[in-house]
Amino acid sequence: MTLKKKGKYWYGTTPEDTRTEVGRYSKLNAHEAVKFAASACACNNRTFKLETDEDEGVARRTCTACGSLHLMGDGEQYADGANLEAHECVCGGEAFELLSGVALYDGSNDVRWYYIGCHCSRCQLTGVFADWKCEAGDAEAFLGNI
């Protein structure tokens, strides 16, 4: 399926739809995401509850299957000062497939901006639920911890 707009929201069914939405959103933000990675728990589950603090640059996911908590990207460095707030879909759902995208500094592989794309498992809403400027260094290392 391709993304479909209903009212002011976008809906999709595949991970590629989430990637398309992160790309669209990031272009509008003037820092286009060029590298992506999907979140997966060690138990192989791919749906999570998401909490973020965009001011501190911290995201934490909680596996909906096993309850495992994980600070995403470089969030462990900034977690002490974070005031994490839970995300909820417009439908009331709290379980999401997560796709992280990063924009890079010109001519480098260093992260400049971080985007967290969410796909609601209840209603299929697809959107960027959090983003912030990020000085995380190497994109592969950063995305390896999402």
C-alpha positions as CSV (number, residue, x, y, z in Angstrom):
1,M,0.0,0.0,0.0
2,T,1.1,3.6,-0.5
3,L,0.4,6.2,2.1
4,K,-3.1,7.6,2.1
5,K,-4.1,10.9,3.7
6,K,-7.3,11.0,5.7
7,G,-8.0,14.4,7.1
8,K,-4.7,15.7,8.4
9,Y,-3.1,12.3,9.1
10,W,-1.3,9.8,6.9
11,Y,-2.0,6.0,7.0
12,G,0.0,3.1,5.7
13,T,0.5,-0.6,6.1
14,T,4.2,-1.4,5.4
15,P,7.6,-0.4,6.8
16,E,8.2,1.3,3.4
17,D,5.2,3.6,4.1
18,T,6.8,4.7,7.4
19,R,10.1,5.3,5.6
20,T,8.2,7.4,3.0
21,E,6.6,9.5,5.7
22,V,9.9,10.0,7.6
23,G,11.4,11.1,4.3
24,R,8.5,13.5,3.5
25,Y,8.6,15.0,7.0
26,S,12.4,15.4,7.1
27,K,12.4,17.2,3.7
28,L,9.9,19.7,5.1
29,N,12.2,20.1,8.1
30,A,15.2,21.0,5.7
31,H,17.3,18.1,7.1
32,E,16.5,15.1,4.9
33,A,16.8,11.7,6.5
34,V,19.1,9.5,4.4
35,K,19.8,6.5,6.6
36,F,17.2,4.4,8.4
37,A,16.8,1.5,10.8
38,A,13.8,-0.4,12.3
39,S,13.6,-1.2,16.0
40,A,13.4,-4.8,17.0
41,C,13.6,-6.3,20.5
42,A,15.9,-9.2,21.4
43,C,12.7,-11.3,21.7
44,N,12.1,-10.6,18.0
45,N,9.0,-8.4,18.7
46,R,8.7,-5.3,16.6
47,T,6.0,-3.3,18.5
48,F,6.8,-0.9,21.3
49,K,5.5,1.8,23.6
50,L,7.5,5.0,23.0
51,E,8.5,7.7,25.5
52,T,10.6,10.8,24.5
53,D,12.0,14.0,25.8
54,E,12.8,16.1,22.7
55,D,14.5,18.9,24.7
56,E,17.0,16.4,26.1
57,G,17.2,14.2,23.0
58,V,16.1,11.0,24.7
59,A,13.9,8.2,23.5
60,R,13.0,5.0,25.3
61,R,11.1,2.1,23.9
62,T,9.3,-0.6,25.8
63,C,8.7,-4.0,24.1
64,T,4.9,-4.8,24.1
65,A,5.7,-8.5,24.3
66,C,8.4,-8.9,27.0
67,G,8.5,-5.5,28.6
68,S,12.1,-4.9,28.0
69,L,13.2,-1.2,28.2
70,H,15.7,0.3,25.8
71,L,17.2,3.8,25.5
72,M,17.5,4.5,21.8
73,G,20.5,5.9,19.9
74,D,22.7,7.9,22.3
75,G,19.9,8.5,24.8
76,E,21.8,6.8,27.6
77,Q,24.2,9.8,27.7
78,Y,21.3,12.2,28.4
79,A,18.7,10.1,30.3
80,D,19.5,11.5,33.7
81,G,18.1,14.9,32.8
82,A,15.2,13.6,30.8
83,N,11.5,14.0,31.6
84,L,10.1,11.2,29.4
85,E,6.5,11.5,28.1
86,A,4.6,8.6,26.6
87,H,3.3,8.8,23.1
88,E,-0.3,7.9,22.2
89,C,-1.9,7.7,18.7
90,V,-4.9,9.8,17.9
91,C,-6.9,6.5,18.1
92,G,-5.7,5.9,21.7
93,G,-3.3,3.2,20.6
94,E,0.1,3.0,22.4
95,A,1.8,0.2,20.4
96,F,4.0,1.2,17.4
97,E,6.4,-0.2,15.0
98,L,9.4,2.2,15.1
99,L,11.6,3.4,12.2
100,S,14.5,5.7,13.0
101,G,15.9,8.0,10.4
102,V,18.9,10.4,10.5
103,A,20.1,13.3,8.5
104,L,23.8,13.7,8.1
105,Y,26.2,16.6,8.0
106,D,27.4,17.4,4.5
107,G,30.3,15.2,3.4
108,S,30.3,13.1,6.5
109,N,28.6,10.1,8.2
110,D,27.9,12.1,11.3
111,V,24.3,12.4,12.6
112,R,22.8,15.9,12.4
113,W,19.1,15.3,13.0
114,Y,17.1,12.3,14.4
115,Y,13.6,11.3,13.5
116,I,11.4,8.6,15.0
117,G,8.7,7.4,12.7
118,C,5.8,5.5,14.2
119,H,3.3,3.1,12.7
120,C,0.3,2.5,14.9
121,S,-0.6,-1.2,15.1
122,R,-4.2,-0.4,15.9
123,C,-5.3,2.1,13.2
124,Q,-2.3,2.2,10.8
125,L,-1.6,5.9,11.3
126,T,2.0,6.6,10.2
127,G,3.9,9.7,11.3
128,V,7.0,11.2,12.8
129,F,6.2,11.4,16.5
130,A,9.6,12.9,17.6
131,D,12.6,14.6,16.2
132,W,15.6,16.7,17.3
133,K,19.0,18.0,16.4
134,C,21.5,15.4,17.3
135,E,25.3,15.4,17.6
136,A,25.6,11.6,17.8
137,G,28.6,11.0,15.6
138,D,28.7,7.9,13.4
139,A,25.3,7.1,11.9
140,E,25.9,3.4,11.8
141,A,26.8,3.2,15.4
142,F,23.8,5.4,16.4
143,L,21.3,3.4,14.3
144,G,22.7,0.2,15.6
145,N,21.3,1.1,19.0
146,I,17.7,2.0,18.1
